[in-house]
Amino acid sequence: GAGVSQSPSNKVTEKGKDVELRCDPISGHTALYWYRQRLGQGLEFLIYFQGNSAPDKSGLPSDRFSAERTGESVSTLTIQRTQQEDSAVYLCASSLGPSGSGVHQETQYFGPGTRLLVL
Amino acid sequence: GQNIDQPTEMTATEGAIVQINCTYQTSGFNGLFWYQQHAGEAPTFLSYNVLDGLEEKGRFSSFLSRSKGYSYLLLKELQMKDSASYLCAALSGGYNKLIFGAGTRLAVHP
Protein backbone atom coordinates (compact mmCIF):
# COMPACT_ATOMS: atom_id res chain seq x y z
CA GLY A 1 0.00 0.00 0.00
CA ALA A 2 0.97 3.65 -0.19
CA GLY A 3 3.39 5.01 2.34
CA VAL A 4 3.58 8.45 3.89
CA SER A 5 3.76 11.18 1.29
CA GLN A 6 4.84 14.79 1.69
CA SER A 7 4.71 17.84 -0.53
CA PRO A 8 6.44 19.79 -1.80
CA SER A 9 9.63 17.75 -1.90
CA ASN A 10 11.69 20.93 -2.06
CA LYS A 11 10.83 24.52 -1.18
CA VAL A 12 12.98 27.60 -1.56
CA THR A 13 11.60 30.77 -0.01
CA GLU A 14 12.70 34.22 0.97
CA LYS A 15 13.17 35.24 4.57
CA GLY A 16 9.95 36.62 6.00
CA LYS A 17 7.60 34.65 3.75
CA ASP A 18 5.16 32.04 5.05
CA VAL A 19 5.38 28.39 3.95
CA GLU A 20 2.98 25.49 4.23
CA LEU A 21 4.14 21.88 4.22
CA ARG A 22 1.79 18.96 3.68
CA CYS A 23 1.78 15.38 4.94
CA ASP A 24 -0.47 12.50 3.87
CA PRO A 25 -0.10 9.65 6.40
CA ILE A 26 -0.64 5.96 5.76
CA SER A 27 -4.35 5.23 5.55
CA GLY A 28 -5.71 4.11 8.92
CA HIS A 29 -2.85 5.56 10.94
CA THR A 30 -4.31 7.70 13.69
CA ALA A 31 -1.01 8.98 15.08
CA LEU A 32 0.98 11.56 13.13
CA TYR A 33 4.29 13.21 14.04
CA TRP A 34 6.32 16.08 12.59
CA TYR A 35 10.12 16.16 12.99
CA ARG A 36 12.82 18.53 11.80
CA GLN A 37 16.30 17.48 10.70
CA ARG A 38 18.98 20.10 10.28
CA LEU A 39 21.96 19.30 8.09
CA GLY A 40 24.16 16.66 9.71
CA GLN A 41 22.02 16.45 12.82
CA GLY A 42 19.49 14.11 14.35
CA LEU A 43 15.73 14.44 14.09
CA GLU A 44 14.00 16.86 16.47
CA PHE A 45 10.40 16.21 17.51
CA LEU A 46 8.02 19.06 16.72
CA ILE A 47 4.41 17.99 17.27
CA TYR A 48 2.22 14.91 17.72
CA PHE A 49 -1.36 14.41 16.53
CA GLN A 50 -3.72 11.72 17.72
CA GLY A 51 -6.65 11.95 15.37
CA ASN A 52 -7.31 15.63 14.82
CA SER A 53 -6.06 16.83 18.18
CA ALA A 54 -2.48 17.73 19.11
CA PRO A 55 -1.86 16.69 22.71
CA ASP A 56 1.90 17.30 22.44
CA LYS A 57 3.16 20.49 20.81
CA SER A 58 6.19 20.73 23.04
CA GLY A 59 8.73 20.61 20.19
CA LEU A 60 7.47 23.59 18.21
CA PRO A 61 10.40 26.03 18.37
CA SER A 62 8.41 29.27 18.35
CA ASP A 63 4.94 30.71 17.82
CA ARG A 64 5.80 31.11 14.14
CA PHE A 65 5.26 27.36 13.82
CA SER A 66 1.78 25.84 13.79
CA ALA A 67 0.19 22.67 12.52
CA GLU A 68 -3.23 21.26 11.99
CA ARG A 69 -4.76 17.98 10.96
CA THR A 70 -8.15 17.46 9.41
CA GLY A 71 -10.24 14.36 8.86
CA GLU A 72 -7.72 12.19 10.69
CA SER A 73 -5.62 12.24 7.54
CA VAL A 74 -3.80 15.17 5.98
CA SER A 75 -1.69 17.44 8.17
CA THR A 76 -0.16 20.79 7.32
CA LEU A 77 2.77 22.44 9.08
CA THR A 78 2.87 26.20 8.64
CA ILE A 79 5.91 28.37 9.29
CA GLN A 80 5.19 32.08 9.35
CA ARG A 81 7.76 34.80 8.70
CA THR A 82 10.44 32.25 7.87
CA GLN A 83 13.99 32.76 9.10
CA GLN A 84 17.23 31.33 7.74
CA GLU A 85 17.55 29.05 10.76
CA ASP A 86 14.31 27.35 9.69
CA SER A 87 16.20 25.78 6.78
CA ALA A 88 16.02 22.03 7.32
CA VAL A 89 14.31 18.86 6.18
CA TYR A 90 10.84 18.54 7.68
CA LEU A 91 9.81 14.92 8.09
CA CYS A 92 6.38 13.53 8.81
CA ALA A 93 5.76 10.10 10.28
CA SER A 94 2.63 8.10 11.06
CA SER A 95 1.82 5.07 13.15
CA LEU A 96 -1.25 3.01 13.96
CA GLY A 97 -1.42 4.55 17.42
CA PRO A 98 -3.76 3.23 20.11
CA SER A 99 -5.82 1.33 17.53
CA GLY A 100 -2.91 -1.04 16.90
CA SER A 101 -0.99 -3.43 19.09
CA GLY A 102 2.58 -4.41 19.82
CA VAL A 103 5.34 -3.35 17.49
CA HIS A 104 2.90 -2.33 14.79
CA GLN A 105 1.20 0.14 17.11
CA GLU A 106 4.36 2.01 17.91
CA THR A 107 6.37 1.85 14.70
CA GLN A 108 6.56 5.21 12.98
CA TYR A 109 6.88 5.21 9.21
CA PHE A 110 8.46 8.27 7.66
CA GLY A 111 7.68 10.23 4.55
CA PRO A 112 10.43 11.45 2.19
CA GLY A 113 10.49 14.90 3.78
CA THR A 114 10.32 18.47 2.53
CA ARG A 115 13.67 20.19 2.09
CA LEU A 116 13.16 23.83 3.04
CA LEU A 117 15.72 26.47 2.18
CA VAL A 118 15.18 30.00 3.44
CA LEU A 119 17.31 32.57 1.63
CA GLY B 1 16.94 15.67 30.67
CA GLN B 2 16.73 13.45 27.63
CA ASN B 3 19.87 12.28 25.92
CA ILE B 4 20.77 9.72 23.27
CA ASP B 5 24.46 9.05 22.56
CA GLN B 6 25.91 7.11 19.67
CA PRO B 7 29.23 7.30 17.80
CA THR B 8 29.38 9.85 15.01
CA GLU B 9 31.14 7.72 12.43
CA MET B 10 32.26 4.13 11.91
CA THR B 11 33.98 2.30 9.09
CA ALA B 12 33.96 -1.40 8.29
CA THR B 13 34.91 -3.82 5.56
CA GLU B 14 32.52 -5.60 3.22
CA GLY B 15 31.61 -9.01 4.62
CA ALA B 16 32.56 -8.09 8.17
CA ILE B 17 30.45 -7.55 11.29
CA VAL B 18 29.92 -4.15 12.93
CA GLN B 19 28.26 -3.19 16.21
CA ILE B 20 26.81 0.30 16.69
CA ASN B 21 26.25 1.22 20.33
CA CYS B 22 23.68 3.58 21.78
CA THR B 23 23.16 4.80 25.33
CA TYR B 24 20.06 6.67 26.37
CA GLN B 25 18.58 8.67 29.21
CA THR B 26 14.93 9.52 28.77
CA SER B 27 11.86 10.01 30.89
CA GLY B 28 9.02 7.57 30.39
CA PHE B 29 10.97 5.06 28.31
CA ASN B 30 8.70 2.83 26.20
CA GLY B 31 11.11 1.13 23.83
CA LEU B 32 14.10 1.57 21.53
CA PHE B 33 14.06 1.88 17.73
CA TRP B 34 16.78 1.67 15.12
CA TYR B 35 16.29 3.32 11.75
CA GLN B 36 18.49 3.35 8.65
CA GLN B 37 18.81 6.57 6.67
CA HIS B 38 20.57 6.82 3.32
CA ALA B 39 21.76 10.29 2.35
CA GLY B 40 18.89 12.46 1.19
CA GLU B 41 16.26 9.86 2.01
CA ALA B 42 13.73 9.24 4.78
CA PRO B 43 14.58 7.01 7.75
CA THR B 44 13.41 3.42 7.30
CA PHE B 45 12.46 1.15 10.19
CA LEU B 46 14.95 -1.57 11.13
CA SER B 47 14.07 -2.83 14.61
CA TYR B 48 12.15 -2.22 17.82
CA ASN B 49 13.10 -3.52 21.28
CA VAL B 50 10.84 -3.10 24.28
CA LEU B 51 12.07 -5.98 26.44
CA ASP B 52 15.65 -6.81 27.41
CA GLY B 53 17.47 -9.13 25.06
CA LEU B 54 18.38 -9.71 21.47
CA GLU B 55 16.01 -9.43 18.50
CA GLU B 56 17.34 -11.00 15.31
CA LYS B 57 16.07 -10.16 11.86
CA GLY B 58 18.16 -11.51 9.01
CA ARG B 59 21.56 -9.82 8.87
CA PHE B 60 20.51 -7.25 11.48
CA SER B 61 20.13 -7.82 15.22
CA SER B 62 19.33 -5.37 17.99
CA PHE B 63 19.95 -5.68 21.71
CA LEU B 64 18.45 -3.80 24.64
CA SER B 65 19.33 -3.55 28.33
CA ARG B 66 16.81 -1.32 30.08
CA SER B 67 18.67 -1.39 33.39
CA LYS B 68 21.84 -0.09 31.72
CA GLY B 69 20.13 2.31 29.30
CA TYR B 70 22.02 0.63 26.49
CA SER B 71 21.30 -0.79 23.07
CA TYR B 72 23.30 -1.94 20.10
CA LEU B 73 22.63 -2.70 16.46
CA LEU B 74 24.65 -5.57 15.00
CA LEU B 75 25.08 -5.80 11.24
CA LYS B 76 26.52 -9.04 9.83
CA GLU B 77 27.88 -9.89 6.37
CA LEU B 78 28.19 -6.21 5.56
CA GLN B 79 27.36 -5.10 2.05
CA MET B 80 28.27 -1.86 0.30
CA LYS B 81 24.58 -0.86 0.34
CA ASP B 82 24.71 -0.86 4.16
CA SER B 83 26.66 2.42 3.98
CA ALA B 84 24.19 4.80 5.60
CA SER B 85 23.40 6.60 8.84
CA TYR B 86 21.93 4.48 11.62
CA LEU B 87 19.64 6.32 14.00
CA CYS B 88 18.99 5.21 17.55
CA ALA B 89 15.68 6.53 18.92
CA ALA B 90 13.95 6.10 22.26
CA LEU B 91 10.18 6.00 22.45
CA SER B 92 9.37 8.41 25.23
CA GLY B 93 6.48 9.67 27.25
CA GLY B 94 2.75 9.15 27.17
CA TYR B 95 2.48 10.19 23.53
CA ASN B 96 5.29 7.97 22.28
CA LYS B 97 7.37 10.60 20.58
CA LEU B 98 10.75 9.46 19.33
CA ILE B 99 13.86 11.04 20.82
CA PHE B 100 16.64 10.61 18.29
CA GLY B 101 20.39 10.44 18.60
CA ALA B 102 22.45 12.33 16.05
CA GLY B 103 23.02 9.14 14.07
CA THR B 104 26.06 7.02 13.25
CA ARG B 105 27.42 7.31 9.72
CA LEU B 106 28.67 3.89 8.64
CA ALA B 107 30.99 3.60 5.68
CA VAL B 108 31.48 0.10 4.26
CA HIS B 109 34.66 -0.36 2.20
CA PRO B 110 35.51 -3.14 -0.26
Chai-1 contact restraints between the chains, C-beta under 6 A:
chainA,res_idxA,chainB,res_idxB,connection_type,confidence,min_distance_angstrom,max_distance_angstrom,comment,restraint_id
A,Q41,B,A102,contact,1.0,0.0,6.0,A-B,restraint_1
A,G42,B,F100,contact,1.0,0.0,6.0,A-B,restraint_2
A,G42,B,G101,contact,1.0,0.0,6.0,A-B,restraint_3
A,G42,B,A102,contact,1.0,0.0,6.0,A-B,restraint_4
A,G42,B,G103,contact,1.0,0.0,6.0,A-B,restraint_5
A,L43,B,F100,contact,1.0,0.0,6.0,A-B,restraint_6
A,F45,B,K97,contact,1.0,0.0,6.0,A-B,restraint_7
A,Y48,B,Y95,contact,1.0,0.0,6.0,A-B,restraint_8
A,Y48,B,K97,contact,1.0,0.0,6.0,A-B,restraint_9
A,P55,B,Y95,contact,1.0,0.0,6.0,A-B,restraint_10
A,D56,B,Y95,contact,1.0,0.0,6.0,A-B,restraint_11
A,V103,B,Y48,contact,1.0,0.0,6.0,A-B,restraint_12
A,E106,B,N96,contact,1.0,0.0,6.0,A-B,restraint_13
A,T107,B,F45,contact,1.0,0.0,6.0,A-B,restraint_14
A,F110,B,A42,contact,1.0,0.0,6.0,A-B,restraint_15
A,F110,B,P43,contact,1.0,0.0,6.0,A-B,restraint_16
A,G111,B,A42,contact,1.0,0.0,6.0,A-B,restraint_17
A,P112,B,A42,contact,1.0,0.0,6.0,A-B,restraint_18
A,G113,B,A42,contact,1.0,0.0,6.0,A-B,restraint_19
